[in-house]
Amino acid sequence: MSSVGAARDGDGAGQAELESLKAQLEAARQAAGEAIGVFYDPRQNAEHAADLQRSHSLREEMASLMQRAEAWGRAASGADEHERSAAEAEPEE
């Protein structure tokens, strides 16, 4: 599997974990009847602090992966443009 494919699979797993975690946390918040600001603050919610911190870590990891993918896409696009320009500059025989 290519590194791009591996990154996509890893991102998919992270996305699935994040969505599951968000659903669990929101269900717990609603069951507890807590305000959003209080419940989602790990300093005020020791019971769910580890899950809240994992959620934040997953979001940061996914944002980083997206930035890397965008940079990779821009670099690939620039390389394609460079190859097209070079091909157009070559004289035909």
Buried (B, 14 or more C-beta within 10 A) or exposed (E): EEEEEEBBEEBEEBEEEBEEBBEEBEEBBEEEEBEEEEBBEBEEBEEBEEBBEBBEEBEEBBEEBEEEBEEEEEEEEEEEEEEEEEEEEEEEE
